[in-house]
Amino acid sequence: MRQIQAVDFVLVELTLYLDTHPDDENALKQFNQYSAYSRQVKQVFEGKYGPLMQFGVSNNPGPRWDWGSGPWPWQV
């Protein structure tokens, strides 16, 4: 669980950084690597102890951070 918390902390920090530096390809690469690692450690944890949450985590495959460019939930 500590490993999951540490990886998710890194993802939160990278998310905040990418919100202000959307063209930083190195940071986006790190985000995608940590996102994949987060899924991996959560899968191992869930195999032993059961589900952690009811929704998934997705990568941002493009060369630019675009999480905030789509419609917000209240705009759909």
C-alpha positions, 0 to 999 in steps of 0.5 A: 500500500505504501508503494501505491501511495508513493506512486500516486503522489508522484502522479498528482505532482506530475499532473499539477506540473503538466497543467502549467507545462503542457508541452514538456514531453519529458514530464508527459513521458514520466507521467505515462511511465508512472501511470503504467507502474501505478496500474501494475502495483495496484493489480498486484495489490488487488490480486491479494486484497481485493479492489481498491476503487471502482474506476480506472486510470488512463494514459495520455498517449499524445505528445501534449498534455490535453486533460483539460482541453475537453469538455468538463463533466457539467458541460456534457 
